């Protein structure tokens, strides 16, 4: 099941992670978007794989899938990340969330220093 969480709820969602696992924020935006606005990894691992490259780079997430690590998907507003979360669910990932509102909401709710675009 894919949960829909706001950026302000992310820390609480990650707190439900199994002991010893480091939650992941999977940023599926394009490289130019990452250069424009990025999040700081704070209490989670940040993995950047553009949506169009995910099928070819899926093995980079194998350890997270095998460990049941929570993965929260992030894009600009939440549409691409939802599609990625649905794809990951089909691939056997279980602890998935879509960060509703994306990096734009992140700027409002978590870190106003993150530029909006």
NUMAR-751282 format. One record per residue: residue number from 1; chain; z, y, x of N, C-alpha, C, O, CB in turn. Coordinates in steps of 0.05 Angstrom, whole numbers, padded with zeros to 5 digits. Each point is the difference from the previous one (the first is absolute). Last residue first. Glycine has a CB too. Layout:
BEGIN
+-----+-------+--------+--------+--------+--------+---------+--------+--------+--------+--------+--------+--------+--------+--------+---------+--------+
:  nr : kette :    nup : nnorth :  neast :   caup : canorth : caeast :    cup : cnorth :  ceast :    oup : onorth :  oeast :   cbup : cbnorth : cbeast :
+-----+-------+--------+--------+--------+--------+---------+--------+--------+--------+--------+--------+--------+--------+--------+---------+--------+
: NUM :     A :      Z :      Y :      X :      Z :       Y :      X :      Z :      Y :      X :      Z :      Y :      X :      Z :       Y :      X :
...
+-----+-------+--------+--------+--------+--------+---------+--------+--------+--------+--------+--------+--------+--------+--------+---------+--------+
REM end
This chain:
BEGIN
+-----+-------+--------+--------+--------+--------+---------+--------+--------+--------+--------+--------+--------+--------+--------+---------+--------+
:  nr : kette :    nup : nnorth :  neast :   caup : canorth : caeast :    cup : cnorth :  ceast :    oup : onorth :  oeast :   cbup : cbnorth : cbeast :
+-----+-------+--------+--------+--------+--------+---------+--------+--------+--------+--------+--------+--------+--------+--------+---------+--------+
: 117 :     A : -00153 :  00528 :  00209 : -00029 :   00005 :  00003 : -00013 : -00009 : -00026 : -00025 :  00001 : -00001 :  00027 :  -00007 :  00051 :
: 116 :     A :  00101 :  00032 :  00003 : -00015 :  -00010 : -00024 : -00029 :  00006 :  00004 : -00007 :  00020 :  00013 :  00046 :  -00012 : -00044 :
: 115 :     A :  00045 : -00025 :  00107 : -00020 :   00017 : -00013 : -00013 : -00013 : -00025 : -00003 : -00024 : -00001 : -00005 :   00045 :  00046 :
: 114 :     A :  00109 : -00035 : -00005 : -00026 :  -00015 : -00001 : -00020 :  00018 : -00015 :  00005 :  00007 : -00023 :  00019 :  -00053 :  00024 :
: 113 :     A :  00067 :  00071 :  00007 : -00015 :   00007 :  00024 : -00027 : -00015 :  00001 : -00018 :  00007 :  00016 :  00061 :   00001 :  00008 :
: 112 :     A :  00025 : -00020 : -00092 : -00018 :   00023 : -00005 : -00015 :  00008 :  00025 : -00019 :  00016 : -00002 :  00050 :  -00001 : -00033 :
: 111 :     A :  00015 : -00109 :  00001 : -00003 :   00016 :  00024 : -00020 :  00023 : -00004 : -00024 : -00004 :  00003 :  00035 :  -00037 :  00025 :
: 110 :     A :  00022 : -00020 : -00100 :  00013 :  -00010 :  00024 : -00001 :  00019 :  00024 :  00020 :  00002 :  00014 : -00031 :  -00047 : -00030 :
: 109 :     A : -00028 :  00064 : -00074 :  00025 :  -00014 : -00005 :  00016 : -00008 :  00025 :  00024 : -00001 : -00001 : -00045 :  -00016 : -00040 :
: 108 :     A : -00067 :  00064 :  00038 :  00018 :   00013 : -00019 :  00028 : -00012 :  00000 :  00020 :  00014 : -00001 : -00060 :  -00003 : -00027 :
: 107 :     A : -00029 : -00049 :  00082 :  00005 :   00027 :  00009 :  00020 :  00015 : -00018 :  00017 :  00014 :  00010 : -00063 :  -00014 :  00010 :
: 106 :     A :  00015 : -00085 : -00046 :  00018 :  -00002 :  00023 :  00008 :  00027 :  00010 :  00023 :  00005 :  00006 : -00044 :  -00049 :  00007 :
: 105 :     A : -00045 :  00036 : -00079 :  00027 :  -00001 : -00011 :  00020 : -00002 :  00022 :  00022 :  00011 : -00002 : -00039 :  -00032 : -00040 :
: 104 :     A : -00071 :  00018 :  00070 :  00004 :   00026 : -00014 :  00028 :  00001 : -00011 :  00014 :  00020 :  00003 : -00063 :  -00017 : -00014 :
: 103 :     A :  00017 : -00083 :  00048 :  00010 :   00019 :  00021 :  00004 :  00027 : -00012 :  00017 :  00015 :  00010 : -00042 :  -00040 :  00025 :
: 102 :     A :  00023 : -00048 : -00110 : -00009 :   00000 :  00027 :  00012 :  00020 :  00019 :  00023 :  00009 : -00004 : -00064 :  -00025 : -00015 :
: 101 :     A :  00048 : -00013 : -00080 : -00002 :   00028 :  00008 : -00009 :  00003 :  00029 : -00008 :  00022 :  00008 :  00042 :  -00011 : -00041 :
: 100 :     A :  00013 : -00100 :  00010 : -00012 :   00017 : -00021 : -00001 :  00029 :  00009 :  00021 :  00011 :  00009 : -00006 :  -00043 : -00044 :
:  99 :     A : -00012 : -00062 :  00088 :  00015 :   00025 :  00001 : -00015 :  00020 : -00018 : -00020 :  00011 :  00007 :  00037 :  -00020 :  00040 :
:  98 :     A : -00010 : -00101 : -00053 : -00019 :   00022 :  00003 :  00017 :  00026 :  00000 :  00016 :  00004 : -00018 : -00055 :  -00030 : -00005 :
:  97 :     A :  00068 : -00080 :  00051 :  00003 :   00024 : -00017 : -00023 :  00019 :  00006 : -00012 :  00001 :  00022 :  00062 :  -00006 : -00022 :
:  96 :     A : -00012 : -00106 :  00017 : -00019 :   00021 :  00002 :  00007 :  00024 : -00018 :  00011 : -00004 : -00022 : -00046 :  -00030 :  00033 :
:  95 :     A :  00061 : -00070 :  00025 :  00017 :   00025 : -00004 : -00018 :  00024 :  00005 : -00002 :  00010 :  00022 :  00044 :  -00034 : -00007 :
:  94 :     A : -00084 : -00063 : -00008 :  00018 :   00000 : -00024 :  00015 :  00026 : -00005 :  00002 :  00008 : -00023 :  00002 :  -00056 :  00030 :
:  93 :     A : -00102 :  00001 :  00039 :  00023 :   00018 :  00005 :  00016 :  00002 : -00025 : -00011 :  00002 : -00022 : -00015 :   00024 :  00057 :
:  92 :     A : -00058 : -00076 : -00028 :  00025 :  -00014 :  00002 :  00024 :  00018 :  00008 :  00022 : -00011 :  00004 : -00049 :  -00028 :  00008 :
:  91 :     A : -00068 :  00061 : -00034 :  00001 :  -00014 :  00026 :  00027 : -00013 :  00005 :  00004 : -00011 :  00021 : -00038 :   00044 : -00004 :
:  90 :     A :  00016 :  00022 : -00094 : -00018 :  -00023 : -00002 :  00000 : -00017 :  00026 : -00007 : -00024 : -00001 : -00022 :   00050 : -00030 :
:  89 :     A :  00078 :  00054 :  00030 :  00012 :  -00019 : -00018 : -00017 : -00025 : -00003 :  00011 : -00022 : -00001 :  00011 :   00060 : -00024 :
:  88 :     A : -00057 :  00034 :  00073 :  00021 :  -00014 :  00015 :  00014 : -00021 : -00017 :  00007 : -00021 :  00009 : -00001 :   00062 :  00020 :
:  87 :     A : -00069 :  00016 : -00071 : -00013 :  -00019 :  00018 :  00021 : -00016 :  00016 : -00003 : -00024 :  00002 : -00036 :   00056 :  00001 :
:  86 :     A :  00071 :  00036 : -00058 : -00010 :  -00021 : -00017 : -00015 : -00021 :  00018 :  00003 : -00024 : -00005 : -00008 :   00056 : -00034 :
:  85 :     A :  00035 :  00046 :  00081 :  00023 :  -00017 : -00008 : -00009 : -00023 : -00017 :  00010 : -00023 :  00004 :  00020 :   00063 : -00002 :
:  84 :     A : -00095 :  00024 :  00021 :  00008 :  -00016 :  00024 :  00024 : -00018 : -00007 :  00000 : -00024 :  00007 : -00016 :   00060 :  00023 :
:  83 :     A : -00012 :  00025 : -00095 : -00021 :  -00021 :  00003 :  00007 : -00018 :  00024 : -00003 : -00024 : -00002 : -00031 :   00055 : -00017 :
:  82 :     A :  00089 :  00043 :  00005 :  00004 :  -00020 : -00022 : -00020 : -00022 :  00002 :  00006 : -00024 : -00004 :  00012 :   00060 : -00026 :
:  81 :     A : -00026 :  00037 :  00089 :  00023 :  -00017 :  00007 :  00006 : -00021 : -00021 :  00009 : -00022 :  00006 :  00010 :   00060 :  00020 :
:  80 :     A : -00086 :  00028 : -00042 : -00008 :  -00020 :  00020 :  00022 : -00019 :  00007 : -00004 : -00024 :  00003 : -00028 :   00057 :  00016 :
:  79 :     A :  00055 :  00036 : -00079 : -00021 :  -00017 : -00011 : -00009 : -00022 :  00020 :  00000 : -00023 : -00007 : -00015 :   00061 : -00022 :
:  78 :     A :  00081 :  00037 :  00044 :  00010 :  -00025 : -00011 : -00021 : -00019 : -00011 :  00007 : -00022 : -00008 :  00033 :   00047 : -00002 :
:  77 :     A : -00044 :  00064 :  00061 :  00013 :   00004 : -00026 :  00010 : -00026 : -00013 :  00016 :  00002 : -00019 : -00045 :   00038 :  00014 :
:  76 :     A : -00004 : -00038 :  00098 :  00003 :   00028 : -00006 :  00015 :  00005 : -00026 :  00019 :  00016 : -00001 : -00062 :  -00008 :  00025 :
:  75 :     A :  00068 : -00098 :  00020 : -00025 :   00014 :  00004 :  00003 :  00029 : -00008 :  00023 :  00010 :  00003 : -00049 :  -00053 : -00013 :
:  74 :     A :  00087 : -00057 :  00028 : -00001 :   00029 : -00001 : -00029 :  00009 :  00003 : -00014 : -00010 :  00018 :  00061 :   00014 : -00001 :
:  73 :     A :  00025 : -00097 : -00037 : -00027 :   00010 :  00007 : -00002 :  00030 : -00007 :  00010 :  00009 : -00020 : -00030 :  -00054 :  00012 :
:  72 :     A :  00101 : -00030 :  00035 : -00007 :   00021 : -00019 : -00026 :  00013 :  00010 : -00002 :  00009 :  00022 :  00051 :   00000 : -00033 :
:  71 :     A :  00009 : -00107 :  00026 : -00022 :   00018 :  00009 : -00005 :  00020 : -00022 : -00006 : -00007 : -00023 : -00015 :  -00029 :  00052 :
:  70 :     A :  00101 : -00042 :  00006 : -00010 :   00019 : -00020 : -00021 :  00018 :  00013 :  00003 :  00010 :  00022 :  00041 :  -00012 : -00047 :
:  69 :     A : -00024 : -00099 :  00059 :  00007 :   00028 :  00006 : -00011 :  00017 : -00023 : -00024 : -00003 : -00008 :  00024 :  -00006 :  00058 :
:  68 :     A :  00000 : -00091 : -00030 :  00007 :   00012 : -00026 :  00008 :  00030 :  00003 :  00015 :  00010 : -00017 :  00000 :  -00055 :  00001 :
:  67 :     A : -00049 : -00019 :  00084 :  00028 :   00006 :  00000 :  00009 :  00011 : -00027 :  00024 :  00004 : -00004 : -00026 :   00005 :  00053 :
:  66 :     A : -00090 : -00030 : -00032 :  00015 :  -00025 :  00005 :  00030 :  00005 : -00002 :  00015 : -00018 : -00008 : -00052 :   00002 :  00037 :
:  65 :     A : -00022 :  00090 : -00036 : -00003 :  -00018 : -00023 :  00018 : -00024 :  00003 :  00014 : -00008 : -00018 : -00061 :   00023 :  00011 :
:  64 :     A :  00043 :  00044 :  00080 :  00014 :   00012 : -00023 : -00002 : -00018 : -00024 :  00020 : -00003 : -00014 : -00030 :   00049 :  00032 :
:  63 :     A : -00039 : -00071 :  00057 :  00029 :  -00004 :  00005 :  00016 :  00012 : -00023 :  00021 : -00011 : -00008 : -00029 :   00012 :  00058 :
:  62 :     A : -00087 :  00011 : -00052 :  00009 :  -00028 : -00004 :  00030 : -00004 :  00003 :  00013 : -00013 : -00016 : -00058 :  -00002 :  00031 :
:  61 :     A : -00016 :  00095 : -00003 :  00022 :   00000 : -00020 :  00011 : -00028 : -00005 :  00018 : -00004 : -00017 : -00038 :   00044 : -00004 :
:  60 :     A : -00056 : -00021 :  00077 :  00021 :   00018 :  00011 :  00025 :  00000 : -00018 :  00021 :  00008 :  00009 : -00057 :   00020 :  00013 :
:  59 :     A : -00046 : -00073 : -00046 :  00018 :  -00016 :  00017 :  00022 :  00017 :  00012 :  00021 : -00011 :  00008 : -00060 :  -00019 :  00002 :
:  58 :     A : -00033 :  00069 : -00062 :  00022 :  -00012 : -00015 :  00020 : -00015 :  00017 :  00024 : -00001 : -00006 : -00055 :  -00002 : -00033 :
:  57 :     A : -00056 :  00055 :  00056 :  00025 :   00003 :  00015 :  00025 : -00012 : -00014 :  00022 :  00005 :  00008 : -00042 :   00037 :  00012 :
:  56 :     A : -00071 : -00041 : -00057 : -00004 :  -00008 :  00028 :  00025 :  00001 :  00017 :  00001 : -00012 :  00021 : -00047 :   00028 : -00026 :
:  55 :     A :  00047 :  00014 : -00086 : -00006 :  -00029 :  00000 : -00004 : -00010 :  00029 :  00008 : -00023 :  00006 : -00030 :   00028 : -00051 :
:  54 :     A :  00040 :  00089 :  00032 :  00022 :  -00018 : -00005 : -00008 : -00029 :  00001 :  00015 : -00016 :  00012 :  00005 :   00051 : -00040 :
:  53 :     A : -00070 :  00052 :  00037 :  00003 :  -00018 :  00023 :  00020 : -00023 : -00006 :  00004 : -00017 :  00017 : -00016 :   00055 :  00014 :
:  52 :     A : -00008 :  00036 : -00092 : -00025 :  -00013 :  00006 :  00001 : -00020 :  00022 : -00018 : -00017 :  00003 : -00004 :   00057 : -00020 :
:  51 :     A :  00098 :  00015 : -00006 : -00006 :  -00019 : -00021 : -00025 : -00016 :  00006 :  00000 : -00024 : -00004 :  00022 :   00055 : -00028 :
:  50 :     A :  00035 :  00008 :  00114 : -00017 :   00011 : -00021 : -00008 : -00022 : -00020 : -00005 : -00023 :  00007 : -00012 :   00059 :  00024 :
:  49 :     A :  00105 : -00035 :  00029 : -00025 :  -00016 : -00002 : -00016 :  00012 : -00023 :  00008 : -00002 : -00023 :  00014 :  -00041 :  00042 :
:  48 :     A :  00077 :  00058 :  00037 : -00023 :   00014 : -00010 : -00025 : -00017 :  00002 : -00009 : -00006 :  00022 :  00030 :   00050 : -00009 :
:  47 :     A :  00095 : -00050 : -00015 : -00025 :  -00014 :  00008 : -00023 :  00015 : -00014 :  00000 :  00004 : -00024 :  00023 :  -00050 :  00030 :
:  46 :     A :  00090 :  00057 :  00017 : -00024 :   00012 : -00011 : -00025 : -00014 :  00012 : -00003 : -00001 :  00024 :  00027 :   00046 : -00030 :
:  45 :     A :  00086 : -00072 : -00013 : -00023 :   00000 :  00019 : -00024 :  00012 : -00014 : -00005 : -00006 : -00024 :  00023 :  -00036 :  00047 :
:  44 :     A :  00087 :  00069 : -00043 : -00021 :  -00019 : -00007 : -00021 :  00001 :  00022 :  00000 :  00018 :  00016 :  00008 :  -00011 : -00066 :
:  43 :     A :  00068 :  00051 :  00049 :  00012 :  -00022 : -00014 : -00021 : -00021 : -00009 :  00007 : -00019 : -00015 :  00029 :   00049 :  00001 :
:  42 :     A : -00077 :  00053 :  00039 :  00028 :   00004 :  00001 :  00013 : -00023 : -00017 :  00002 :  00002 : -00024 : -00007 :   00049 :  00029 :
:  41 :     A : -00094 : -00009 :  00035 :  00013 :  -00025 : -00005 :  00030 :  00004 :  00003 :  00010 :  00005 :  00022 : -00050 :  -00032 : -00006 :
:  40 :     A : -00030 :  00104 : -00046 :  00016 :  -00010 :  00023 :  00013 : -00026 : -00008 :  00012 : -00002 : -00021 : -00004 :   00050 :  00037 :
:  39 :     A : -00104 : -00005 : -00055 :  00029 :  -00004 : -00004 :  00012 : -00009 :  00026 : -00013 : -00011 :  00017 :  00006 :   00000 : -00066 :
:  38 :     A : -00085 :  00074 :  00033 :  00011 :  -00026 :  00005 :  00030 : -00001 : -00006 :  00013 :  00021 :  00001 : -00049 :  -00029 :  00033 :
:  37 :     A : -00065 :  00069 : -00040 :  00027 :  -00002 : -00010 :  00010 : -00029 :  00004 : -00013 : -00019 : -00009 :  00005 :   00056 : -00025 :
:  36 :     A : -00075 : -00006 :  00074 :  00007 :   00024 : -00017 :  00029 : -00001 : -00009 :  00014 :  00021 :  00001 : -00061 :  -00019 : -00017 :
:  35 :     A :  00009 : -00074 :  00064 :  00001 :   00023 :  00018 :  00009 :  00025 : -00015 :  00013 :  00018 :  00011 : -00048 :  -00038 :  00018 :
:  34 :     A :  00019 : -00058 : -00077 :  00024 :  -00004 :  00016 :  00004 :  00024 :  00019 :  00022 :  00008 :  00005 : -00027 :  -00058 : -00008 :
:  33 :     A : -00074 :  00046 : -00047 :  00022 :   00006 : -00017 :  00027 : -00002 :  00015 :  00018 :  00016 : -00004 : -00044 :  -00032 : -00036 :
:  32 :     A : -00054 : -00010 :  00082 :  00001 :   00029 : -00002 :  00023 :  00009 : -00018 :  00011 :  00022 :  00004 : -00061 :  -00020 :  00003 :
:  31 :     A :  00033 : -00096 :  00003 :  00012 :   00013 :  00024 :  00001 :  00030 : -00002 :  00019 :  00012 :  00009 : -00037 :  -00050 :  00017 :
:  30 :     A :  00023 : -00017 : -00118 : -00019 :   00002 :  00022 :  00012 :  00015 :  00024 :  00019 :  00015 : -00004 : -00057 :  -00016 : -00029 :
:  29 :     A :  00102 : -00054 : -00038 : -00018 :   00023 :  00001 : -00018 : -00001 :  00024 :  00004 : -00015 :  00019 :  00029 :   00042 : -00044 :
:  28 :     A :  00042 : -00086 : -00007 : -00028 :  -00009 : -00002 : -00020 :  00023 :  00000 : -00023 : -00004 : -00007 :  00040 :  -00035 : -00018 :
:  27 :     A :  00090 :  00007 :  00055 : -00016 :   00024 : -00005 : -00030 : -00008 :  00000 : -00010 : -00007 :  00021 :  00046 :   00039 : -00001 :
:  26 :     A :  00062 : -00083 : -00032 : -00028 :  -00005 :  00008 : -00016 :  00024 : -00010 : -00005 :  00003 : -00023 :  00011 :  -00054 :  00020 :
:  25 :     A :  00101 :  00027 :  00027 : -00017 :   00018 : -00016 : -00028 : -00004 :  00011 : -00005 :  00006 :  00024 :  00042 :   00029 : -00033 :
:  24 :     A :  00053 : -00103 :  00015 : -00025 :   00011 :  00009 : -00011 :  00020 : -00020 : -00001 : -00005 : -00024 : -00009 :  -00037 :  00050 :
:  23 :     A :  00113 : -00007 :  00007 : -00021 :   00005 : -00021 : -00024 :  00015 :  00012 :  00002 :  00012 :  00022 :  00034 :  -00010 : -00057 :
:  22 :     A :  00031 : -00071 :  00083 : -00005 :   00029 :  00002 : -00023 :  00006 : -00020 : -00023 : -00009 :  00005 :  00038 :   00012 :  00045 :
:  21 :     A :  00066 : -00084 : -00042 : -00029 :   00007 : -00002 : -00002 :  00030 :  00000 :  00016 :  00015 : -00011 : -00026 :  -00057 : -00015 :
:  20 :     A :  00095 : -00003 :  00029 : -00015 :  -00005 :  00024 : -00030 :  00007 : -00001 : -00013 :  00001 :  00020 :  00046 :  -00036 : -00011 :
:  19 :     A :  00018 :  00014 : -00099 :  00013 :   00008 :  00025 : -00017 : -00007 :  00024 : -00012 : -00022 :  00001 :  00057 :   00015 : -00023 :
:  18 :     A : -00094 :  00026 : -00071 :  00017 :  -00021 :  00012 :  00012 :  00010 :  00026 : -00013 :  00015 :  00015 : -00015 :  -00051 : -00037 :
:  17 :     A :  00004 :  00110 : -00051 : -00014 :  -00018 :  00018 :  00020 : -00022 :  00011 :  00024 :  00005 :  00003 : -00056 :   00032 :  00010 :
:  16 :     A :  00049 :  00042 : -00072 :  00001 :  -00027 : -00011 : -00014 : -00021 :  00017 : -00002 : -00023 : -00007 :  00003 :   00044 : -00038 :
:  15 :     A :  00000 :  00073 :  00064 :  00027 :  -00010 :  00004 :  00003 : -00028 : -00012 :  00019 : -00014 :  00007 : -00002 :   00061 : -00009 :
:  14 :     A : -00097 :  00005 : -00009 :  00001 :  -00013 :  00026 :  00028 : -00012 :  00005 :  00002 : -00020 :  00014 : -00037 :   00051 :  00003 :
:  13 :     A :  00022 :  00022 : -00093 : -00016 :  -00025 : -00003 :  00002 : -00016 :  00026 :  00002 : -00025 : -00001 : -00033 :   00048 : -00032 :
:  12 :     A :  00072 :  00061 :  00032 :  00015 :  -00019 : -00017 : -00015 : -00026 : -00003 :  00012 : -00021 :  00000 :  00008 :   00060 : -00024 :
:  11 :     A : -00064 :  00031 :  00071 :  00023 :  -00010 :  00015 :  00017 : -00020 : -00016 :  00008 : -00021 :  00011 : -00007 :   00064 :  00014 :
:  10 :     A : -00075 :  00001 : -00068 : -00008 :  -00020 :  00020 :  00024 : -00011 :  00015 :  00001 : -00024 :  00004 : -00044 :   00048 :  00000 :
:   9 :     A :  00034 :  00047 : -00075 :  00013 :  -00026 : -00006 : -00004 : -00021 :  00022 :  00011 : -00022 : -00002 : -00017 :   00032 : -00047 :
:   8 :     A : -00035 :  00078 :  00049 :  00029 :   00005 :  00000 :  00016 : -00026 : -00005 :  00024 : -00001 :  00006 : -00032 :   00048 : -00021 :
:   7 :     A : -00089 : -00046 :  00009 :  00010 :   00002 :  00028 :  00030 :  00004 :  00001 :  00013 : -00011 :  00019 : -00056 :   00031 : -00007 :
:   6 :     A :  00008 : -00072 : -00096 : -00004 :   00027 :  00010 :  00010 :  00001 :  00029 :  00017 : -00016 :  00008 : -00013 :   00036 : -00055 :
:   5 :     A : -00040 : -00111 : -00005 :  00023 :   00016 :  00008 : -00009 :  00027 :  00009 : -00022 :  00004 :  00011 :  00047 :  -00045 :  00002 :
:   4 :     A : -00055 : -00058 : -00064 : -00009 :   00028 :  00004 :  00024 :  00017 :  00006 :  00018 :  00003 : -00017 : -00058 :  -00010 : -00014 :
:   3 :     A :  00014 : -00104 :  00044 :  00018 :   00020 : -00011 : -00013 :  00028 :  00006 : -00014 :  00003 :  00019 :  00055 :  -00032 : -00013 :
:   2 :     A : -00081 : -00075 : -00017 : -00002 :   00025 :  00015 :  00018 :  00020 : -00014 : -00003 :  00007 : -00024 : -00044 :  -00017 :  00039 :
:   1 :     A :  00047 : -00103 : -00010 :  00000 :   00024 : -00017 :  00000 :  00025 :  00018 :  00015 :  00001 :  00019 :  00009 :  -00026 : -00056 :
+-----+-------+--------+--------+--------+--------+---------+--------+--------+--------+--------+--------+--------+--------+--------+---------+--------+
REM end
